[in-house]
């Protein structure tokens, strides 16, 4: 399950990386601890040139209450009533810099920050979205879920059975396009390549969804795998995504 992630890239970086403009730049805030219910940047199939804000945690259009689905399993997404329309007609990419995960048993009591090596950030999760209208207020709410699949080496090493789908850059337009055959879109839902991902332990304070401090990104131990070239700090980059300070 991917229930917490990091989004700290600036508007300028997001717009350049995804060749898109931010719809409401005044509302886009740095978030080192994205949690369900937060408004965060996504790009939908409706306009690949526009970065919009949606709520993390999908509520299906037909739902009678604000039930939230933060993840959707790739293996069953075509059949689940909550997702089978969105996977066909409402695909999106979720903009992120890293994500938090723990073992299946420890969860965020013993979290790791999972990141892509060689400064590959921001990147995108494959997602689906829907629009729900509150029955009493008439308020429309657009929300999304992250697609998950089997774990790669890094997730297996920390003892977690699932992995968010992280798209390759050239796959993003394919995933978003309404012209992409469903079978081709589904073929993209596979684990991140092992050599792309590394991780290091961080504080369990990440469990506090209200805590949005960059200190959450600081390492509390060594990385899972050695890297020949360290990733250094720059600007709002994730300091721990590289050498551990001693």
C-alpha positions in Angstrom: 0.0 0.0 0.0 1.2 3.5 -0.8 -0.5 5.8 1.7 2.2 8.5 2.3 4.4 10.2 -0.2 6.5 13.3 -0.8 5.8 16.3 -3.1 8.3 19.2 -2.6 9.3 20.2 -6.2 8.8 23.8 -7.0 6.2 25.0 -9.5 8.9 25.8 -12.0 10.4 22.3 -11.7 7.0 20.6 -12.1 6.1 22.7 -15.1 9.4 22.1 -16.9 9.5 18.3 -16.1 5.9 17.6 -17.2 5.6 20.2 -19.9 2.5 21.5 -18.3 1.3 24.7 -16.5 -0.1 24.7 -12.9 -3.7 25.7 -12.9 -3.8 27.3 -9.5 -0.2 28.1 -8.5 -1.3 30.0 -5.4 -2.8 26.8 -3.9 0.1 24.5 -4.6 2.1 24.0 -1.4 5.2 22.0 -0.6 4.2 18.8 1.1 6.8 16.4 2.6 4.1 14.2 4.0 1.2 13.8 1.6 -1.6 11.9 3.4 -5.1 10.9 2.4 -7.4 13.9 2.1 -4.6 16.3 1.0 -4.9 18.3 -2.2 -2.0 17.6 -4.4 -0.9 18.0 -8.1 -2.0 15.6 -10.7 -2.3 15.6 -14.5 -5.4 13.9 -16.0 -6.3 12.6 -19.4 -8.6 15.7 -19.9 -5.7 18.1 -20.4 -2.1 16.7 -20.3 -0.8 20.2 -20.5 -2.4 21.2 -17.2 -1.4 20.4 -13.6 -4.4 20.4 -11.3 -5.1 19.8 -7.7 -7.0 16.7 -6.6 -7.7 15.1 -3.3 -5.7 12.0 -2.4 -8.2 9.2 -1.8 -10.7 8.3 -4.5 -14.4 8.5 -3.9 -16.4 6.9 -6.7 -19.1 9.0 -8.4 -21.9 6.7 -7.2 -20.8 6.6 -3.5 -23.3 7.8 -0.9 -20.5 8.8 1.5 -17.0 10.1 1.4 -15.3 6.7 1.3 -11.7 6.9 0.3 -9.7 4.4 -1.8 -6.1 5.5 -1.7 -4.8 2.5 -3.8 -6.2 0.3 -6.5 -4.6 -3.1 -7.2 -3.5 -3.5 -10.8 -4.6 -7.2 -10.8 -8.2 -6.4 -9.9 -8.8 -2.8 -11.0 -10.7 -3.8 -14.2 -13.3 -5.7 -12.2 -13.8 -3.7 -9.0 -17.0 -1.5 -9.2 -15.1 1.4 -7.5 -12.5 1.5 -10.3 -13.6 -0.2 -13.5 -15.0 3.0 -15.0 -12.0 5.2 -14.0 -9.4 2.8 -15.3 -11.0 2.9 -18.7 -12.0 6.6 -18.9 -10.3 8.6 -16.1 -6.6 7.9 -15.9 -4.1 10.4 -14.4 -0.5 10.7 -13.2 0.3 11.8 -9.7 3.4 14.0 -9.3 5.8 12.9 -6.6 9.4 13.1 -5.4 9.5 10.0 -3.2 7.2 7.9 -1.0 7.2 6.3 2.5 6.8 2.6 3.2 7.4 0.1 6.0 7.3 -3.6 6.3 3.9 -5.4 6.2 4.0 -5.8 10.0 5.7 -2.6 11.2 4.1 -0.3 8.6 5.0 3.3 9.5 6.2 2.4 12.9 9.5 1.7 11.1 9.3 3.7 7.9 11.6 4.0 4.9 11.8 6.8 2.4 11.8 5.2 -1.1 13.3 7.2 -3.9 14.6 7.0 -7.4 18.4 7.2 -7.8 20.4 9.6 -10.0 18.2 12.6 -9.0 15.3 11.2 -10.9 12.7 13.4 -9.4 10.0 14.5 -9.6 8.4 11.3 -11.2 4.9 10.1 -11.6 2.7 7.4 -10.1 0.0 5.8 -12.4 -3.4 6.8 -11.0 -7.1 6.8 -11.7 -9.6 9.5 -10.6 -13.3 10.2 -10.3 -15.6 13.1 -9.4 -18.0 12.8 -6.5 -20.8 15.3 -5.7 -21.8 15.7 -2.1 -25.5 14.9 -1.8 -26.2 17.7 0.6 -23.9 20.5 -0.4 -23.7 19.8 -4.1 -19.9 20.3 -3.9 -18.0 18.4 -6.6 -14.9 16.7 -5.3 -12.3 15.3 -7.7 -10.1 12.6 -6.1 -7.6 9.9 -7.1 -6.1 6.6 -6.2 -2.6 5.2 -6.9 -2.2 2.0 -8.8 -0.2 -0.7 -7.1 1.5 -3.9 -8.2 3.9 -6.5 -7.0 7.0 -5.3 -5.1 10.4 -4.7 -6.7 13.7 -5.5 -4.9 13.7 -2.5 -2.6 10.2 -3.1 -1.4 10.9 -6.8 -1.0 14.0 -5.9 1.1 12.0 -3.9 3.6 9.3 -6.6 3.7 6.5 -4.9 1.9 4.2 -6.9 -0.4 3.1 -4.1 -2.8 4.6 -1.3 -4.8 3.1 1.8 -6.4 3.3 1.9 -10.1 6.0 4.4 -11.1 5.8 5.2 -14.8 8.8 5.6 -17.0 8.9 9.2 -18.5 8.0 8.0 -22.0 5.1 6.0 -20.6 3.3 9.0 -19.1 1.6 10.2 -22.3 0.7 6.7 -23.2 -1.1 6.2 -19.9 -2.9 9.5 -20.2 -4.1 9.2 -23.8 -7.7 8.2 -24.3 -6.6 6.6 -27.6 -4.4 4.1 -25.8 -6.0 0.6 -26.0 -6.9 -0.7 -22.5 -4.6 -3.7 -22.9 -1.6 -1.4 -23.7 -2.4 0.8 -20.7 -2.7 -2.2 -18.4 0.7 -3.5 -19.6 2.3 -0.4 -18.0 1.2 -1.5 -14.5 4.4 -3.3 -13.5 7.0 -2.9 -10.8 9.6 -0.2 -11.0 12.9 -1.5 -12.3 15.1 -2.6 -9.4 18.1 -0.4 -10.4 16.0 2.7 -10.3 15.0 2.6 -6.6 16.8 2.9 -3.3 15.7 3.7 0.3 16.8 4.7 3.7 15.1 4.6 7.2 13.4 7.8 8.5 11.6 8.8 11.7 8.3 7.3 12.6 7.0 10.9 13.0 5.8 10.5 9.5 2.8 8.7 11.0 1.5 12.1 12.1 -0.4 13.2 9.0 -0.5 16.8 10.3 3.3 17.0 10.4 4.6 18.6 7.2 8.2 19.3 7.9 11.2 18.8 5.7 13.0 17.1 8.7 10.9 14.0 8.0 13.2 13.4 5.0 16.3 13.1 7.1 17.8 9.6 7.3 18.0 7.8 10.6 20.2 5.0 9.1 22.0 3.8 6.0 20.6 3.2 2.6 19.5 -0.2 1.6 21.9 -0.5 -1.3 25.2 1.3 -1.9 25.4 3.8 -4.7 28.5 4.7 -6.8 27.4 8.3 -7.1 25.8 10.1 -4.2 22.9 12.4 -4.6 23.5 15.7 -3.1 21.3 18.4 -1.6 20.1 21.3 -3.8 17.3 23.7 -3.1 14.3 21.9 -1.8 15.8 18.6 -2.8 15.5 15.7 -0.4 18.6 15.9 1.7 18.7 12.3 2.8 18.5 11.0 -0.8 22.2 10.6 -0.7 25.0 10.5 1.8 24.1 10.0 5.4 25.7 12.7 7.6 27.8 11.4 10.4 
